[in-house]
Amino acid sequence: MFADPLVARLFPVLKTEVQWGLERTKKALMALGDPHRAYETLHVGGTNGKGSVTSTVGSVLQETGFRTGVYTSPHLCTLRERILVEGTPIGERRLLQYADEASSAIIDNGLSFFEAVTVLAFYTFAKESVEIGVIEVGLGGRLDATNVVHPEVTAITNVAMDHASYLGGTLEAIAREKAGIIKKGVPLVTAESSLPILDLIRTQAEDLGAPFCSVDKTWVQNVQVRREVTELILSTECWGDLDLETPLIGHHQAINAALAVAIVGQLNDSVRPSRVELIKGVSSVVHPGRDDIRVINGCTFMLDVAHNMAGVESLVDTIDRLELPRPLVMLVAVLEDKDWLSMLPLLLSRADAAFLTHAPTAPLDRQWDPVVAAGSVESTTLVRVVGDFEKALEGARLRAGHGTVVVTGSAYSVGPAMTLLGLDPLAGQGTLRT
């Protein structure tokens, strides 16, 4: 019910596990004529917020009149969400055509699923005559398949604990992997706030002669978090003080907007947007499933893909800043390899009731056991375990009534919830009344 049939049509035989290294991707791209060199690129990594920043930069550049491609991951409901041209998902017929043209290069070089989608995105942008591609890192940075690009600007949003089994069990180890996208002489922008990690990133940039720009909280003032928008005043060198609105909700999204503005501020004058284009681009961004509020038949739904402790802290901060209708019911489905033992108590502390369930599109070997989770956490919140996701969502909706249901824990839970609620992530976000 929830699986995207396009994935099976495009890549029926690819490996789904993570494969480290760039050689396979480089060889596949070389076989296709190195399409990723046909346009300029911006490369955005980090732990949290990189999708929001990538989408915001893409929205701003589109306002400048450049033909813009945006590549993000993962998707919520359909693979087409990952590959946007001019803010629009690539059409299914064209995507199938491009996949067919690239299939020999993909199969002959033994690419994983993510590597194949990355190659397909780069090839699609070239075929669609994109002028600038904004590329989100998938996992880590140094050995991520996207790290074959030669960007005009690189960015690292922040560093937090996530994917420790792949990237390392300390923030320093994770930061070193993420700093692997820094290129010699290419400007690096970051919003990392921890001084030791910031120093590590700065040192890496200095060693490579990369101009370094740190976005800190002093850039952002008068942040107002509302259900429809996040408002902020941003101090910049290029455009002075900017009154900005982003439809991405939360105080953390004010920092993401500031980072996006800093990235485009590194571009040369011929590409850099005007003040009007910048303001309009920030206000027009679409990136669903991030503190995404919808109202359906009198019930408020907040959908957020928070899947690590830092993401949950941002989600809870947003809930605290908004006067959401009560009761507030959490619907939580987390992957087994995430730090759910730390995440769950914080989520439950804001809930009047909670439903723990399975994430229906998650790989079987990464499914958590919600029964074990419920028994592992002490909470005064009423917690129910409902293994079937659809029944859990309906139970949460009935328990909330005209209150609020917060769906969180993974993209593997937010995507299916959107499908069941009749929400199309490709149609944008914001309050929807049906």
C-alpha positions as semicolon CSV with decimal commas, in nm:
position;residue;x (nm);y (nm);z (nm)
1;M;0,000;0,000;0,000
2;F;0,281;0,241;0,089
3;A;0,568;0,125;-0,133
4;D;0,641;0,347;-0,433
5;P;0,599;0,125;-0,742
6;L;0,831;0,358;-0,932
7;V;1,126;0,231;-0,726
8;A;1,068;-0,128;-0,836
9;R;1,031;-0,020;-1,199
10;L;1,348;0,186;-1,195
11;F;1,579;-0,028;-0,984
12;P;1,450;-0,384;-0,947
13;V;1,785;-0,552;-0,868
14;L;1,997;-0,297;-0,679
15;K;2,151;-0,345;-0,336
16;T;1,981;-0,146;-0,061
17;E;2,264;-0,153;0,194
18;V;2,510;0,133;0,232
19;Q;2,820;0,104;0,013
20;W;3,112;0,329;0,101
21;G;3,343;0,483;-0,156
22;L;3,321;0,707;-0,460
23;E;3,479;0,492;-0,730
24;R;3,161;0,314;-0,840
25;T;2,974;0,642;-0,871
26;K;3,263;0,809;-1,056
27;K;3,284;0,522;-1,307
28;A;2,910;0,526;-1,371
29;L;2,912;0,902;-1,425
30;M;3,215;0,877;-1,652
31;A;3,028;0,621;-1,865
32;L;2,750;0,878;-1,900
33;G;2,983;1,162;-1,999
34;D;3,023;1,312;-1,649
35;P;2,682;1,484;-1,646
36;H;2,749;1,637;-1,302
37;R;3,005;1,867;-1,464
38;A;2,749;2,018;-1,702
39;Y;2,622;2,270;-1,443
40;E;2,738;2,449;-1,131
41;T;2,662;2,287;-0,795
42;L;2,622;2,375;-0,429
43;H;2,677;2,093;-0,179
44;V;2,494;2,081;0,157
45;G;2,582;1,834;0,435
46;G;2,534;1,807;0,809
47;T;2,324;1,602;1,050
48;N;1,993;1,787;1,073
49;G;1,838;2,058;0,858
50;K;2,034;1,988;0,540
51;G;1,719;1,907;0,343
52;S;1,552;2,230;0,457
53;V;1,862;2,433;0,370
54;T;1,900;2,262;0,032
55;S;1,536;2,328;-0,054
56;T;1,556;2,691;0,060
57;V;1,868;2,758;-0,147
58;G;1,699;2,598;-0,446
59;S;1,390;2,814;-0,398
60;V;1,601;3,132;-0,379
61;L;1,804;3,046;-0,689
62;Q;1,489;2,968;-0,881
63;E;1,371;3,322;-0,808
64;T;1,689;3,458;-0,967
65;G;1,583;3,309;-1,301
66;F;1,843;3,033;-1,314
67;R;1,720;2,692;-1,416
68;T;1,766;2,512;-1,087
69;G;1,780;2,147;-0,988
70;V;1,740;2,025;-0,629
71;Y;1,839;1,679;-0,509
72;T;1,732;1,569;-0,159
73;S;1,676;1,244;0,027
74;P;1,501;1,044;0,151
75;H;1,158;1,074;-0,005
76;L;0,831;1,047;0,185
77;C;0,593;0,891;-0,067
78;T;0,752;0,880;-0,411
79;L;1,104;0,882;-0,548
80;R;1,015;1,180;-0,767
81;E;1,029;1,403;-0,460
82;R;1,407;1,366;-0,458
83;I;1,471;1,517;-0,802
84;L;1,323;1,862;-0,866
85;V;1,374;2,086;-1,166
86;E;1,246;2,441;-1,130
87;G;1,076;2,340;-0,807
88;T;0,879;2,063;-0,978
89;P;0,938;1,686;-0,947
90;I;1,062;1,537;-1,270
91;G;0,781;1,374;-1,466
92;E;0,752;0,997;-1,433
93;R;0,778;0,933;-1,807
94;R;1,097;1,137;-1,843
95;L;1,244;0,984;-1,527
96;L;1,183;0,634;-1,665
97;Q;1,344;0,738;-1,994
98;Y;1,653;0,877;-1,821
99;A;1,679;0,569;-1,598
100;D;1,667;0,348;-1,905
101;E;1,944;0,551;-2,069
102;A;2,158;0,531;-1,754
103;S;2,078;0,169;-1,665
104;S;2,387;0,008;-1,820
105;A;2,622;0,245;-1,637
106;I;2,436;0,183;-1,311
107;I;2,418;-0,197;-1,336
108;D;2,764;-0,252;-1,485
109;N;2,925;-0,067;-1,195
110;G;2,729;-0,244;-0,920
111;L;2,575;0,069;-0,769
112;S;2,367;0,063;-0,455
113;F;2,019;0,212;-0,454
114;F;2,136;0,551;-0,322
115;E;2,431;0,563;-0,560
116;A;2,199;0,483;-0,851
117;V;1,948;0,753;-0,757
118;T;2,233;1,003;-0,719
119;V;2,367;0,920;-1,065
120;L;2,015;0,939;-1,207
121;A;1,963;1,282;-1,047
122;F;2,290;1,418;-1,188
123;Y;2,208;1,275;-1,532
124;T;1,853;1,415;-1,517
125;F;1,981;1,764;-1,435
126;A;2,213;1,754;-1,737
127;K;1,938;1,630;-1,969
128;E;1,703;1,899;-1,836
129;S;1,961;2,175;-1,901
130;V;1,985;2,274;-1,535
131;E;2,221;2,566;-1,473
132;I;2,269;2,521;-1,097
133;G;2,218;2,203;-0,894
134;V;2,172;2,217;-0,517
135;I;2,279;1,880;-0,380
136;E;2,204;1,736;-0,035
137;V;2,450;1,485;0,110
138;G;2,295;1,147;0,180
139;L;2,497;0,997;0,468
140;G;2,813;1,139;0,621
141;G;2,997;1,329;0,350
142;R;3,352;1,212;0,280
143;L;3,247;0,884;0,117
144;D;2,891;0,979;0,024
145;A;2,800;0,927;-0,343
146;T;2,722;1,299;-0,382
147;N;3,080;1,390;-0,295
148;V;3,188;1,360;-0,659
149;V;3,068;1,714;-0,734
150;H;3,298;2,017;-0,764
151;P;3,081;2,281;-0,596
152;E;3,089;2,657;-0,591
153;V;3,002;2,651;-0,218
154;T;2,986;2,376;0,043
155;A;2,786;2,389;0,364
156;I;2,763;2,187;0,685
157;T;2,445;2,261;0,879
158;N;2,544;2,109;1,214
159;V;2,682;1,793;1,370
160;A;2,482;1,568;1,604
161;M;2,481;1,203;1,703
162;D;2,329;0,992;1,425
163;H;2,434;0,694;1,212
164;A;2,706;0,619;1,469
165;S;2,759;0,266;1,334
166;Y;2,866;0,418;1,000
167;L;3,019;0,752;1,095
168;G;3,167;0,688;1,439
169;G;3,054;0,697;1,799
170;T;3,169;1,049;1,884
171;L;3,075;1,394;1,759
172;E;3,438;1,450;1,657
173;A;3,440;1,138;1,440
174;I;3,109;1,232;1,279
175;A;3,231;1,589;1,221
176;R;3,542;1,462;1,042
177;E;3,328;1,255;0,807
178;K;3,097;1,546;0,735
179;A;3,392;1,783;0,684
180;G;3,503;1,548;0,407
181;I;3,292;1,748;0,160
182;I;3,512;2,058;0,205
183;K;3,707;2,126;-0,114
184;K;4,030;2,311;-0,177
185;G;3,962;2,682;-0,221
186;V;3,582;2,640;-0,213
187;P;3,393;2,854;0,043
188;L;3,256;2,660;0,340
189;V;2,955;2,784;0,539
190;T;2,835;2,625;0,862
191;A;2,582;2,685;1,138
192;E;2,750;2,449;1,387
193;S;2,727;2,599;1,736
194;S;2,954;2,373;1,944
195;L;3,291;2,544;1,970
196;P;3,505;2,225;1,968
197;I;3,323;2,092;1,660
198;L;3,328;2,434;1,496
199;D;3,705;2,451;1,550
200;L;3,745;2,107;1,392
201;I;3,550;2,215;1,084
202;R;3,734;2,548;1,066
203;T;4,071;2,373;1,085
204;Q;3,975;2,141;0,801
205;A;3,868;2,440;0,591
206;E;4,187;2,633;0,667
207;D;4,403;2,332;0,578
208;L;4,236;2,326;0,236
209;G;4,244;2,701;0,184
210;A;3,864;2,714;0,188
211;P;3,716;3,052;0,288
212;F;3,524;2,993;0,612
213;C;3,193;3,147;0,719
214;S;3,024;3,066;1,051
215;V;2,655;3,149;1,091
216;D;2,571;3,198;1,457
217;K;2,265;3,297;1,654
218;T;2,365;3,665;1,658
219;W;2,272;3,680;1,289
220;V;1,910;3,600;1,373
221;Q;1,683;3,817;1,586
222;N;1,314;3,860;1,668
223;V;1,222;3,502;1,577
224;Q;0,847;3,443;1,588
225;V;0,725;3,085;1,542
226;R;0,366;3,062;1,423
227;R;0,160;2,776;1,284
228;E;0,183;2,911;0,928
229;V;0,531;3,070;0,915
230;T;0,849;3,140;1,103
231;E;0,937;3,511;1,104
232;L;1,286;3,648;1,166
233;I;1,513;3,945;1,113
234;L;1,844;3,842;0,960
235;S;2,153;4,063;0,961
236;T;2,368;4,018;0,650
237;E;2,667;4,186;0,488
238;C;2,531;4,161;0,134
239;W;2,172;4,277;0,186
240;G;2,166;4,448;0,527
241;D;1,886;4,355;0,765
242;L;1,622;4,130;0,608
243;D;1,268;4,072;0,733
244;L;1,213;3,711;0,635
245;E;0,928;3,463;0,652
246;T;0,973;3,093;0,589
247;P;0,686;2,843;0,574
248;L;0,915;2,594;0,750
249;I;0,809;2,602;1,114
250;G;1,036;2,622;1,418
251;H;1,312;2,829;1,573
252;H;1,566;2,592;1,417
253;Q;1,424;2,682;1,076
254;A;1,526;3,044;1,137
255;I;1,886;2,920;1,164
256;N;1,838;2,707;0,853
257;A;1,709;3,010;0,664
258;A;2,009;3,212;0,780
259;L;2,244;2,940;0,659
260;A;2,070;2,925;0,322
261;V;2,110;3,302;0,283
262;A;2,476;3,278;0,380
263;I;2,531;3,012;0,114
264;V;2,391;3,224;-0,168
265;G;2,582;3,519;-0,024
266;Q;2,903;3,337;-0,118
267;L;2,810;3,334;-0,487
268;N;2,960;3,586;-0,726
269;D;2,766;3,897;-0,826
270;S;2,638;3,750;-1,152
271;V;2,456;3,471;-0,968
272;R;2,378;3,630;-0,632
273;P;2,006;3,711;-0,592
274;S;1,866;4,057;-0,531
275;R;1,710;4,148;-0,199
276;V;1,359;4,101;-0,342
277;E;1,447;3,765;-0,498
278;L;1,601;3,646;-0,174
279;I;1,300;3,737;0,039
280;K;1,058;3,578;-0,208
281;G;1,267;3,264;-0,243
282;V;1,285;3,205;0,133
283;S;0,909;3,257;0,164
284;S;0,832;3,014;-0,121
285;V;1,029;2,708;-0,010
286;V;0,852;2,372;0,003
287;H;0,994;2,089;0,213
288;P;0,714;1,874;0,356
289;G;0,730;1,656;0,664
290;R;0,924;1,904;0,878
291;D;0,703;2,041;1,159
292;D;0,444;2,026;0,882
293;I;0,104;2,133;1,015
294;R;-0,219;2,034;0,842
295;V;-0,581;2,057;0,963
296;I;-0,808;1,779;0,841
297;N;-1,173;1,757;0,944
298;G;-1,109;1,963;1,257
299;C;-0,807;1,762;1,373
300;T;-0,461;1,920;1,362
301;F;-0,178;1,700;1,236
302;M;0,188;1,785;1,281
303;L;0,417;1,566;1,070
304;D;0,789;1,566;1,144
305;V;1,063;1,324;1,040
306;A;1,270;1,376;1,358
307;H;1,475;1,057;1,395
308;N;1,757;1,150;1,632
309;M;1,780;1,328;1,966
310;A;1,869;1,667;1,819
311;G;1,573;1,646;1,582
312;V;1,337;1,552;1,865
313;E;1,464;1,843;2,072
314;S;1,382;2,081;1,786
315;L;1,037;1,926;1,742
316;V;0,960;1,957;2,113
317;D;1,082;2,317;2,114
318;T;0,840;2,394;1,829
319;I;0,551;2,227;2,012
320;D;0,635;2,433;2,321
321;R;0,626;2,756;2,117
322;L;0,289;2,685;1,954
323;E;-0,050;2,671;2,119
324;L;-0,160;2,352;1,951
325;P;-0,511;2,224;2,022
326;R;-0,535;1,970;2,303
327;P;-0,533;1,685;2,366
328;L;-0,199;1,624;2,197
329;V;-0,143;1,264;2,091
330;M;0,195;1,133;1,974
331;L;0,214;0,865;1,705
332;V;0,571;0,737;1,718
333;A;0,749;0,487;1,492
334;V;1,127;0,484;1,521
335;L;1,392;0,261;1,365
336;E;1,565;0,010;1,591
337;D;1,912;0,153;1,523
338;K;1,813;0,500;1,644
339;D;1,846;0,627;2,001
340;W;1,478;0,579;2,079
341;L;1,552;0,513;2,445
342;S;1,656;0,880;2,478
343;M;1,406;1,020;2,228
344;L;1,091;0,859;2,363
345;P;1,080;1,012;2,715
346;L;1,113;1,362;2,573
347;L;0,836;1,303;2,319
348;L;0,606;1,152;2,582
349;S;0,666;1,446;2,816
350;R;0,470;1,670;2,577
351;A;0,189;1,425;2,503
352;D;-0,148;1,361;2,665
353;A;-0,143;1,015;2,509
354;A;0,080;0,820;2,274
355;F;0,059;0,536;2,025
356;L;0,372;0,335;1,947
357;T;0,370;0,144;1,621
358;H;0,579;0,008;1,335
359;A;0,708;0,226;1,050
360;P;0,546;0,040;0,759
361;T;0,800;0,120;0,486
362;A;1,112;0,065;0,697
363;P;1,338;-0,230;0,611
364;L;1,246;-0,534;0,819
365;D;1,593;-0,554;0,973
366;R;1,558;-0,198;1,105
367;Q;1,211;-0,228;1,260
368;W;1,194;-0,151;1,630
369;D;0,978;-0,346;1,873
370;P;0,721;-0,099;2,011
371;V;0,626;-0,343;2,287
372;V;0,983;-0,345;2,414
373;A;0,999;0,034;2,375
374;A;0,680;0,085;2,577
375;G;0,817;-0,135;2,856
376;S;1,151;0,042;2,862
377;V;1,030;0,392;2,932
378;E;0,879;0,526;3,253
379;S;0,611;0,785;3,183
380;T;0,287;0,912;3,328
381;T;0,154;0,950;2,973
382;L;-0,099;0,692;2,858
383;V;0,087;0,475;2,605
384;R;-0,073;0,223;2,371
385;V;0,104;-0,019;2,140
386;V;-0,072;-0,084;1,811
387;G;0,137;-0,283;1,567
388;D;-0,064;-0,195;1,256
389;F;0,027;0,157;1,144
390;E;-0,309;0,240;0,985
391;K;-0,497;0,133;1,298
392;A;-0,254;0,327;1,516
393;L;-0,307;0,644;1,311
394;E;-0,684;0,605;1,330
395;G;-0,661;0,542;1,706
396;A;-0,451;0,854;1,753
397;R;-0,695;1,060;1,546
398;L;-0,995;0,938;1,747
399;R;-0,813;0,999;2,077
400;A;-0,719;1,352;1,969
401;G;-1,065;1,449;1,841
402;H;-1,035;1,819;1,763
403;G;-0,692;1,824;1,924
404;T;-0,354;1,744;1,770
405;V;-0,181;1,431;1,641
406;V;0,198;1,452;1,609
407;V;0,339;1,187;1,374
408;T;0,714;1,146;1,415
409;G;1,014;0,918;1,447
410;S;1,111;0,863;1,084
411;A;1,045;0,944;0,722
412;Y;0,922;0,584;0,714
413;S;0,632;0,687;0,938
414;V;0,559;1,037;0,810
415;G;0,534;0,925;0,446
416;P;0,274;0,652;0,510
417;A;0,078;0,890;0,735
418;M;0,060;1,141;0,450
419;T;-0,063;0,867;0,218
420;L;-0,336;0,758;0,460
421;L;-0,441;1,119;0,522
422;G;-0,464;1,190;0,150
423;L;-0,183;1,446;0,158
424;D;0,039;1,485;-0,147
425;P;0,393;1,590;-0,050
426;L;0,447;1,711;-0,405
427;A;0,168;1,965;-0,362
428;G;0,353;2,161;-0,095
429;Q;0,281;2,216;0,270
430;G;0,102;2,438;0,512
431;T;-0,237;2,429;0,674
432;L;-0,476;2,228;0,460
433;R;-0,846;2,216;0,537
434;T;-1,057;1,939;0,392
